[in-house]
Amino acid sequence: MREVMDGIRRIVRLLRVSARASERLVGISGAQLFVLQQLAEAGPCSINALAERTLTHQSSVSVVVARLLERGLATRRPSAEDGRRVEVALSPLGRALLRETPAMAQARLITGLRRLEPGAREGLAQGLSALVRELGLEGNEAPLFFEDEPAPGRARAMKKTTPRKNKKEKSHGAA
């Protein structure tokens, strides 16, 4: 049991230290920086594609993207390939911010997990799922590491205000 606890502590420490460093260096959360780095690697992509890249739920990524949009670090626009789809991309400000930052620990964690043999990864997944059930956490959505959850109603409020801003911007651009 001690080996398991030591492993969990080491991983949590790596993630915590990385998140604090991003906040200190560039003033954004580790989750926000991780999403920006994924956008830099992938280029413009949908929220669903970004959720796949970060190995998390689409609603968790959506909350982080909303914060990046508020800060002007990312943009949202219709897809060049399919105007019905919306894509998120790095803004010039987001790209400039990334020049000052190291890679996030989440990327190291994902790389490490991908390097595990499939059987070891499956065993780890089963063991963690059993632990999550024992802790009574199986129904909870797992947000990105160390990203504060929005205040109740805040995510809905952001969704309502963001499209209005875009409509106003479009109408100003057309005028």
Secondary structure, DSSP 8 states (H G I E B T S, - for coil): -HHHHHHHHHHHHHHHHHHHHHHHHHSS-HHHHHHHHHHHHH-SB-HHHHHHHHTS-HHHHHHHHHHHHHTTSEEEEE-SS-TTSEEEEE-HHHHHHHTT----HHHHHHHHHHHS-HHHHHHHHHHHHHHHHHTT-TTS---STT-----TTHHHHHHHHHHHHHHHHHHHHH-
